[in-house]
């Protein structure tokens, strides 16, 4: 006798495989498409802007009288000097940049500015360029010693050469070089060396540097001086005389060949966070 087992329940169909979510994929595709279109548009606009940029270099003559010079340069090398010229001359070389030079005399002050009227992403540098340069020349021997000079740059070297009154320099990044004579001197430097070459000072010196060496060769002694550096060496050369000198460095060595006279009227404070301090005779 043959026994037939009863048939089991019918097989259940396999559940469909879960479908991958499409939301994230759709978003990524959309974002990528937008980014690609934006990149292509940026390239086109960059090319058009480059064709329209041109060379904005120029040389100007200032005939109006003024007693001070103020320079505000975004990213350029700046030089202020006394020269053999009949009238103040402003020489601007764009160096492939989009900067424009403007100047005017207001209330006895010559104001010079370097600006990009449409600064933005299109003005990021593509390729190499020599960089912008601004030179302001004032007639030598015509009252420069009574003229104040104020120079400010975000990036670029600064040179002040000549006999001026008060000099104020503010540099974000770049070398600062000084020569000639000044009354009061104030320098603030974010990054870059500060050098004074045989500078004659009749007033006070205030110098602050974030990163870079400071070397002050002083032909005449300031009435007072304070030099503060965060990272960099200090080297101060002084003429003959008595000075009350205070030095302090957190990480570095101090060498003072001049000594310190507590009764001296000329008081100098030299401080460094990281870096050596050297004081010597000229």
C-alpha positions in Angstrom: 0.0 0.0 0.0 1.4 3.3 -1.0 0.9 6.3 1.2 0.9 9.8 -0.3 1.9 12.6 2.0 -0.5 15.5 1.8 0.8 18.5 -0.1 2.2 21.3 1.9 1.1 24.9 1.7 1.9 26.6 -1.6 5.3 28.3 -1.7 5.1 32.0 -1.1 6.6 34.3 -3.8 9.9 36.0 -2.9 9.5 39.5 -1.7 10.8 42.1 -4.2 14.3 43.4 -3.5 14.2 46.7 -1.7 14.7 49.6 -4.1 17.6 51.9 -3.4 16.5 55.4 -2.3 16.8 57.7 -5.3 16.5 61.0 -3.4 20.2 61.3 -2.4 21.3 60.2 -5.9 19.0 62.8 -7.5 20.3 65.5 -5.2 23.9 64.7 -6.0 23.3 64.7 -9.7 21.6 68.0 -9.4 24.3 69.6 -7.3 27.0 68.3 -9.7 25.2 69.7 -12.7 24.9 73.1 -11.0 28.5 73.1 -10.0 29.6 72.2 -13.5 27.5 75.0 -15.0 28.9 77.4 -12.5 32.5 76.4 -13.2 32.0 76.8 -16.9 30.4 80.2 -16.4 33.3 81.3 -14.1 35.8 80.3 -16.8 33.9 82.3 -19.4 33.6 85.3 -17.2 37.3 85.1 -16.2 38.3 85.1 -19.9 36.0 88.1 -20.6 37.3 90.0 -17.6 40.8 89.3 -18.7 40.1 90.7 -22.1 38.6 93.8 -20.6 41.2 94.4 -17.9 43.9 96.0 -20.0 47.0 97.8 -18.6 46.0 100.5 -16.0 49.6 101.7 -15.5 50.0 105.5 -15.5 52.2 108.4 -14.4 50.6 111.5 -12.8 51.9 114.9 -11.6 50.5 116.6 -8.6 50.9 120.4 -8.6 48.6 121.2 -5.7 50.4 122.0 -2.4 50.1 119.5 0.5 51.8 118.8 3.9 51.3 115.1 4.2 51.0 111.9 2.1 48.6 109.1 2.8 48.8 105.9 0.8 46.4 103.0 1.0 47.4 100.1 -1.2 45.7 96.7 -1.2 48.4 94.5 -2.7 51.3 96.3 -4.2 54.9 97.3 -3.5 55.1 100.9 -2.4 58.0 103.3 -2.4 57.9 106.9 -1.1 61.0 108.9 -1.8 62.5 112.3 -2.3 63.8 112.7 -5.9 65.1 115.1 -8.4 61.7 116.1 -9.7 60.1 119.6 -10.1 56.7 118.5 -8.9 55.4 115.4 -7.0 55.1 112.5 -9.4 53.0 109.3 -8.9 54.1 106.3 -11.0 51.8 103.3 -11.0 52.7 100.0 -12.7 49.8 97.6 -12.7 51.9 94.6 -13.3 49.1 92.6 -14.7 46.8 93.2 -11.7 43.3 94.8 -11.9 44.2 97.6 -9.5 43.5 101.2 -10.3 45.3 104.2 -8.9 43.4 107.3 -7.8 44.7 110.3 -5.9 43.5 113.7 -4.7 44.5 116.5 -2.4 42.1 117.1 0.5 42.7 119.5 3.4 46.5 119.7 2.7 46.9 115.9 2.4 47.7 113.9 -0.7 45.6 110.8 -0.6 46.7 107.9 -2.9 44.7 104.7 -3.2 45.0 101.5 -5.1 41.7 99.7 -5.5 40.0 97.1 -7.6 36.5 98.5 -8.3 35.1 95.0 -8.9 37.1 92.9 -6.4 35.9 89.3 -6.3 36.5 85.7 -7.3 37.2 86.8 -10.8 40.3 88.7 -9.6 42.0 85.7 -8.2 45.4 85.4 -9.9 45.7 83.0 -12.8 49.3 82.5 -14.0 52.3 84.6 -13.1 52.5 88.4 -13.1 55.2 90.8 -11.8 52.9 92.4 -9.3 51.7 96.0 -8.9 54.1 98.8 -8.0 53.5 102.3 -6.7 56.2 105.0 -6.5 55.5 108.5 -5.0 58.3 111.0 -5.6 58.3 114.3 -3.9 60.8 117.1 -4.8 64.0 116.9 -2.7 64.9 119.8 -0.5 61.5 121.4 -0.7 60.1 120.9 2.8 60.0 117.1 2.9 61.3 117.2 6.4 58.0 118.9 7.4 55.9 116.3 5.6 54.1 113.4 7.3 54.0 110.0 5.5 51.4 107.3 6.2 51.6 104.1 4.2 49.3 101.0 4.6 49.4 97.8 2.5 47.8 94.4 2.9 50.6 92.7 1.0 53.7 94.1 -0.6 57.0 95.7 0.3 57.2 99.3 1.6 60.2 101.6 1.2 60.4 105.1 2.6 63.5 107.0 1.7 64.1 110.7 2.4 63.8 113.3 5.1 60.3 113.4 6.4 58.5 114.3 9.6 56.3 111.7 11.2 56.2 108.3 9.4 53.5 105.7 10.0 53.8 102.3 8.3 51.2 99.5 8.5 52.1 96.3 6.5 50.1 93.1 6.5 52.8 91.1 4.8 56.0 92.4 3.1 59.4 93.8 3.8 59.7 97.3 5.2 62.8 99.4 4.6 63.5 102.9 5.9 66.3 105.4 5.3 66.8 109.2 5.7 65.4 111.0 8.7 62.1 111.1 10.6 60.6 112.7 13.7 58.3 110.1 15.1 58.3 106.6 13.6 55.6 104.0 14.1 55.7 100.6 12.3 53.2 97.7 12.5 54.1 94.6 10.5 52.3 91.3 10.3 54.9 89.4 8.5 58.2 90.5 6.9 61.5 92.0 7.9 61.9 95.6 9.1 65.1 97.3 8.3 66.3 100.9 9.1 69.5 101.9 7.3 71.3 104.7 9.1 68.0 106.3 10.0 68.1 109.6 11.8 65.3 109.9 14.4 64.6 113.0 16.4 61.4 111.7 18.2 60.0 108.4 19.3 60.1 104.9 17.7 57.4 102.3 18.1 57.8 99.1 16.1 55.6 95.9 16.3 56.3 92.8 14.3 54.4 89.5 14.2 56.9 87.5 12.1 60.2 88.7 10.7 63.6 90.1 11.7 63.9 93.7 12.9 67.2 95.5 12.3 67.4 99.2 13.2 70.6 101.0 12.4 70.0 104.4 14.0 72.3 107.2 13.2 70.8 109.4 15.9 69.2 108.2 19.1 65.4 108.4 19.5 64.0 110.1 22.6 62.3 106.9 23.4 61.8 103.5 21.8 59.7 100.4 22.1 60.2 97.3 19.9 58.0 94.3 20.2 58.4 91.1 18.1 56.6 87.8 18.3 58.8 85.6 16.1 62.1 87.0 14.8 65.5 88.4 15.7 66.1 92.0 16.9 69.3 93.8 16.2 69.5 97.4 17.4 72.6 99.6 16.6 72.9 102.8 18.5 75.2 105.8 18.4 77.4 106.9 21.3 75.4 107.9 24.4 73.7 106.7 27.6 70.5 104.7 27.5 68.2 103.0 29.9 67.5 99.7 28.1 65.1 97.0 29.2 65.2 93.7 27.3 63.0 90.7 27.6 62.7 87.5 25.6 60.7 84.4 26.3 62.6 82.0 24.0 65.9 83.5 22.9 69.1 85.1 24.1 70.0 88.7 24.9 73.3 90.4 24.1 73.6 94.0 25.1 77.0 95.5 24.4 75.8 99.1 25.1 74.7 98.5 28.7 72.0 100.2 30.6 72.1 103.4 32.6 69.2 103.7 34.9 69.6 107.5 35.1 69.6 108.0 31.3 66.7 110.0 29.9 66.5 107.9 26.7 64.5 104.8 27.7 64.2 101.9 25.4 62.1 98.7 25.8 62.9 95.7 23.6 60.8 92.6 24.0 60.6 89.3 22.0 58.5 86.2 22.4 60.7 84.0 20.2 64.0 85.3 19.0 67.3 86.8 20.1 67.9 90.4 21.0 71.2 92.1 20.1 72.1 95.7 21.1 75.4 97.1 19.9 77.2 100.3 18.9 77.1 101.5 15.3 
